[in-house]
């Protein structure tokens, strides 16, 4: 009932704690409104992928509960139709109905009840009859098993549908560029100092191997994310849920998503801990660390163009300075490095959250959801531009590579077996001092014929890939 004729009209809703004034047009009820008032903290709602996963679970639960006789066919169909209506909304519109802050009750109960209340309202309108948020929409469930399950569902879908395809494409692009640059030999560097030569393709293949390692870790955690806590209800024992509920619910969820969700072998672990989410975040951090390394290598090789290394030229994408005309910066590697830093930070917070399992429930679930899903989204978002606008499109400065190689005294390392380390060091120091090619200095200070020196000190030969 409307209690005010003003523009900010409210209606009165009730829950177990009593009456609450709720915005008249809101689909949610009293418990959601209490959470909105209790947690005016960040202004950030739960991530849209989490909300979509939560709604998918509610639709699957309605189907399972109907099969088990817990709710009527009409109620189940109305709940499922309400889910479909919400799932079809743009994320911005959807989240207006899910305003609860990320920093809320540690179980995510407020978000679970938010979904229950919204679906009860929409289903009730379809039936022209009351649908209970607790007794019907939440039948056979608890926030304590639904929220961990929604985290797994959202993360598994995001990994399979967004992150892993983007990562596979980045690996393929990197290997393609390696093949295209195989003929280019550059000065290797250790400690940022000149070292023995490498092929540019070898450096790129190293990046691809880093990415492939992270890819394998993420693929390994994907089956674990498809194990759900559903059926555990309040503390893992399954009180008020039919023993068949979890399997039926997962089967219905799989029909929606095309994935392979299944009840977890031990719901106490899935509810009292968040070890799978921690493992997934660790794999995401591994990928972030690899991307940071790749981004920094690109920035260094592109540095200059005159006073830096200038070995490659990244695609010019935008002006680099508001005051220095003609300056162009490595913006895609910089954005990649910032994403990597954020993912590493998310992992640190999520690690602490993972430690916050107190007896039968982890009490930092919303933070786990937020950080895990943000990390996946950021990494999935940055890899396509890194692939297309940095790695695939950079141009090799062959003249700069040859210039540096011809004056690299470290090439004398190849002569160690013939003249010894000490003599080789003398030749290297002299070449540095006189700024002369190492082959010229070696020809003057050894008995090795010039032709043999040129072969021994050939940078391409020294890469181990002629």
URJOHU-V906125 format. One record per residue. NEAR is the number of other ideal C-beta (glycine too) atoms within 10 Angstrom. Layout:
near = (NEAR/NEAR)
This chain:
near = (7/10/11/11/6/8/5/7/13/18/16/12/19/11/17/7/9/7/10/18/15/22/14/13/9/19/20/26/22/21/24/28/22/17/20/19/10/13/17/9/10/11/8/11/20/27/24/18/24/27/25/19/27/27/24/22/29/25/24/26/30/30/21/29/26/21/18/17/8/20/25/13/10/14/25/22/17/26/31/21/17/26/26/12/14/22/14/9/13/8/11/8/10/18/16/12/21/22/19/27/19/20/15/22/19/18/21/30/20/23/29/28/26/29/28/29/27/26/31/27/19/21/28/19/13/16/16/7/11/10/23/16/25/15/14/23/30/23/24/25/28/25/23/25/29/29/31/30/33/31/31/26/28/26/29/25/22/23/23/18/15/17/25/17/14/19/24/14/14/27/20/13/21/23/18/15/23/20/10/14/19/16/11/19/24/27/22/19/16/9/6/8/9/18/15/17/25/20/21/24/20/18/18/23/17/16/22/23/13/19/23/16/14/21/21/12/18/22/14/12/22/19/12/15/25/23/22/27/27/35/27/30/23/17/17/22/13/19/10/14/25/18/9/13/24/27/15/22/30/26/15/22/26/15/12/19/18/9/18/13/27/17/20/26/8/14/26/16/17/25/28/21/18/29/14/24/26/19/16/29/29/15/24/29/22/20/25/27/15/22/26/19/15/26/23/16/17/23/20/17/26/24/15/15/12/6/7/13/20/18/21/24/17/21/17/11/15/7/12/14/10/7/5/8/8/7/10/16/16/24/17/23/25/14/18/26/21/14/22/24/12/16/26/16/14/23/22/13/15/27/16/10/25/22/13/16/17/11/10/15/23/28/15/23/29/27/23/26/31/24/26/31/22/17/28/28/17/21/26/18/14/23/25/14/15/23/22/15/17/26/24/15/16/20/10/18/20/14/9/20/22/14/13/17/21/15/16/23/23/21/28/27/17/21/21/13/10/15/17/11/12/8/16/23/14/15/20/20/13/17/23/16/10/11/8/15/17/26/17/14/22/28/19/9/14/17/7/15/10/11/9/12/22/13/11/18/24/17/22/14/15/20/19/11/12/7)
